[in-house]
């Protein structure tokens, strides 16, 4: 699935306190074009209950007069180097005013059995900075999301928690260094699961399979991003 425009009915959105606020976000303006760049989570995000669809519906309902356009640019299996390769075609050529980047899971996960299949921390950081630099060079602004979870058990007990924490920390640093907004999904997920996963399940709270979002997870991510981008 490649980029796809969405136009769906409105849905109510609740804001969760763990999410980054929109104090530094300029008001959304007429003709705003928002591209969501990522992996399979974002590819699925354009489905009827996906997070991209929920964001489109909520922003359309709240800002009926702005004509906000939403474009999903998620491809399954993508890592930061993949985003670098397709940035021009799938993002820059669309002339967005705002790009939301949600990446990092595969950069960690694919390297579990063989590090060569993942993305080194150095390449992850450099790649994100290159992507953001090119986007901001067009005048568009950027929201960078931290990678979420590979397993929903209590913090530190999922096999790749330590690595995810390291990559999330890199994303936070990159957001700060590049003057991008941060949507700290990793932090929000960990806090939510600590309070809402009493049975210490591997999945089923916010994900369907330890990684990909279920309906609750899609709403959770949609709420987080809306809280970040919309005053």
N, C-alpha and C positions, 0 to 999 in steps of 0.2 A: 504493500500500500504506500503510495506517495502522497504528496501534498494534497490537501482536500479542504475546500471551503465548506463552512457549516452555517446553517440557518435553522435553528430549532426553537421550540417554545420555551417560555421562561420557567425557571425553577427557583424556589426560595433557597438562599444560601446563608448559613450561620457562620460566624467568625469564631475561631478557637483562639484562646489567649496565648497558646504556645507559639503562635505564628508571628513572624516578623510583621511589624506594622507598616503602614503606607505613608508615614509622616514625611519621608523624603521623596515620595512619588509625586510628580507633577500631575495635575488633573488630566484624566483622559479627554482627548479632544476629538472634534469632528473629523471623520475620515481616518480614525486610528486603524492601523493594520497590525495585528499581532500574530507573529509566527511562533509556534510551539515546536522546538527542535529537540529531538531525543531518540530513544530506542523503542523497543516493543511496548513499553508502558505508555508512551505517547502515541504510538501507532494505534493501540487499542483505545486511547483516549478520545478518538473521534467517533467511537461507537455510541449508540443511544444513551448508555449510562456512563460513558467515559468522562474523565475529568475535563478534557478540552470542550466537550459538548456542554457540560454543566456550566463551565465558565462562559461560553458563548451565550447560553440561555440567560444566565444571571445578568451579564453586562448588557445584553439587548433589552431586557426588562427594565433595568435601572436607567439606562441611557438611550432611550428610544430615538432621540433626535440626533445621535452622533454617527449613526451608520457604521458602527464598529465592525471590521472584518476580521475573522479568525481563520488561520490557516494551520492545519496540522502537518508537521514535517517529521514524523517519527518513523523509523525503520527498525524492524526487529534485528537484534544482535549487534546494533551499532555501539561503538566505543568512540572515544574522543577522536582518534585518527580518522574514523569514518566520517564524522561530522566535518572535519577539516576538508576532506576530499569533495564533499557534496555541498559545501557551504554556499558557493556561488549560485549553483543551479536551484537549490531548494530553499535558499533563504535570501541572499542578496538580490537575486534577479526579481524577487517578489516585491522589493522596495518596502520592507516593513518599517513601521515607526517604533516598534517594540518587539524584542525577541526574548522569549522565555526558554532557557536551556535547562533541561532535566536529563542529566547524564551521569554515568559513573558506576552503575551496577555491573555492567558487563566488563568494564575495565578491571574490576576486581574479580568477579565471578569466573570469567573465562580463563583467568590465570591460576585457578585453584589447583588443577592437576599439572599444569605446565605453565610456568611464568611467561613463557614466550607468547602464549595465546592471550595474555592480558595486556595491560598498558602499564609501563613503569611509572612510578610517581613523578619522575622527571618529565617524561613525555606527556603525562596527564596534565601537569601544571603548564608546561610550555604550550601544549595544544590548546588548552582553554584560553590562555592569554592571547594566542594568535587569533582564535575564533572571535573572541570578544573585541580585540583590536580592530579587526576588519569590519565587524558590525557597527561599532561605535564610529568608525571612520566614515560611515555613510550618514551619520547624524542620528541613527536609531539608538534607543537606550536598551539596556540589557538587564534581565533578571536571571540570576544564576541560582539554581536549586541544588542543594546537597543531595547525594545519593541516599536512598532510604534504607531498605533492609534486605537481607538474604536470610530469612528466618525471623520469626516473631517471638522467640523465647526471650526470657529476661536478659537484659543487657550483659554482654560478655560471654554468654553461654552458646550463642550461635557460632559456628565454626569460623566465619569470616568477619565477625564483629570488629576485631582489632584492625583489620585492613580497611574496612569500611570507615571506621573512625578516622584513620589516617587520610583517606581520600576526601572525606567530608571536610577535614581540617584544611586540606589544600584548597578545596573549593571556597571555603570561607576566606582564606588568605587572598585568593585570586579575585574574589568579588571586591574585597577591600582595596587591593592594589590597583585594580582597573576602574574603580569608581562605579561599580555595578551594584544594583540592589541585590540583596541576599534573601532567598527564601529557604530557611534552614529546615528542610523536610526531615533530615536525619534526626535532628534534635526533637522535632515535634513528634515523630513516630516513636522514638524511644520513650519519651515522656508519656505518650498516650498508652503505649503497650504496658508500661510499668503499672498503670492504674487500671487497665481494662483487660489484662490477660492473666486472671487469677489461676487458671489451670495450666499456665505456662505452655500453651500450644505453639507448635511450629508455624501454623498458618490458621487462617479463618477469622482473624480479627480485622485486619486491614488488607490482607492479601488472600488470594485463592490458592497459592502454591508456594508460599514463602517469599515471592518476589512480585508477581503481577497483582494488580489491584483488584479487589472485589468491589461491590457497589459502595460499601462503607469507605473503603480506601480511596476510591475515586472522588467521593464527596469530600473526604478529608483533605485530599490534595487540592481540589478545586477551591475549597474554603481558604486554604493557606495562600494560594496564589492570588486569589481575589483580594484578600486582606493586604497583600504585598503591593499590588499594582493599582488599586483603586481607592482613592481617598473617600 
